[in-house]
C-alpha cells in the first residue's frame, strides 16, 4: 500500500536571536499515496530543507510529519523507510553497480542470495542490468543517476525522495530521463517527493506541484492548474514565461469572475484569481502563447523582433501604450501576421487578473 504524507505546521529556524532565519515557515501539505509531488522554487526558498526534514537529516523546529498514521517527526533517517537520491548520486566508487544497489540490503542483513536477486531486479527496472559489474567511474552521468535510483528503490521504501537528481546532466539527457523517472515511480506505486528549480521538469513529471518562496508554499496544485490559473504574480512568472501588466480593476468581483482591467495596452477582459474591489491596483498575467494576431484585438503595437525556432517563433511586440509583450506563434509560416504593425487579442479565460 502506498504512503500518504501529512505535513502540519512544519517550521525550521536557523541561527540565534536577531540573526534567526526561517528556512521553512509553517508549511502544511498533504501528499497523496502514489503521487509524484514536486517542491519547486528558486535557490534559498526552503525546498531542500523541507525535503531533508522529511528524510530525517534535519530536525524541525516545530510541526509534525506523518507517514500514514505514523508520526516520524523525531525518528532517525534509518527508521523512516525512505529512499533518497542525492544531487551528487553519492555512489561508492570502489563498488560495482550491483554492489552499490545491494548495499542498503546488506546493512539490513538480508541473505546474500536475496540481496543479489533484488539488486539485479532493481537494475533491470532502470535498464542497467547488463552493466551490473561496472563501477561508477565507467558510467555516464545518466547511468550513475539510474544506479542511484535503483539503490533507493531496492529497499522498497515507503517514500522516495529526489533532490534535484537531473541537475548535473546536460539538457538533452535531462529530457530523456524525465519520462524514465516518471515511469519507474508510477510502475512502483511509490509516493515520491521531488525537489527542483527546473519548471519544465516539474511540468512534465509531476502529478502536483508546490511552488515555494521564502520558506512558504505560494501555491499548490496540478501542473495545468498552476500554469493556467496562478494566484500570485510570483507563481505566474516562475512557472513558465508570462507577460505581467499593471492595471486598475474596472469593477469589483469574486474569484473566477470575468471583468475588465484598465492597462496601458487598453481595457482587457480577464478572469479573477482572487476577490477584487473596484479601482483596486492589480496585475494581469498573459502567457505568450495565449496572445494571437486579430484585427479586432484591443492591443495594438509593432513587432520589434522575431526569433524563429522552426516549430515556434517568439515575437517581441512594442505596444502603442508603452511596454512590450512576448508572443509565441506556433507553426509559423512565410505569411505570418506578425510583421510590422499588429493587433493582439486573448481569450478572457487566458488572461489572469492577480490581486498582488
Secondary structure, DSSP 8 states (H G I E B T S, - for coil): ----EEEEEEEEEES-GGG-EEEEEEEEEEE-TT-EEEEE--TTSSHHHHHHHHHTSS--SEEEEEETTEE-TT--GGGTTEEEE-TT----TTSBHHHHHHHHHHHTT--HHHHHHHHHHHHHHTT-GGGTT-BGGGS-HHHHHHHHHHHHHHT--SEEEEESTTTTS-HHHHHHHHHHHHHHHHHHT-EEEEEES-HHHHHHH-SEEEEEETTEEEEEE-HHHHHHS-SSHHHHHHSS--EEEEEEESS-B-TT-EEEEEETTEEEEEEESS-B-TT-EEEEEE-GGG-EE-TT-SEEEEEEEEEE-SSEEEEEEEETTSSEEEEEEET--TT-S-SSEEEEE--GGGEEEE--
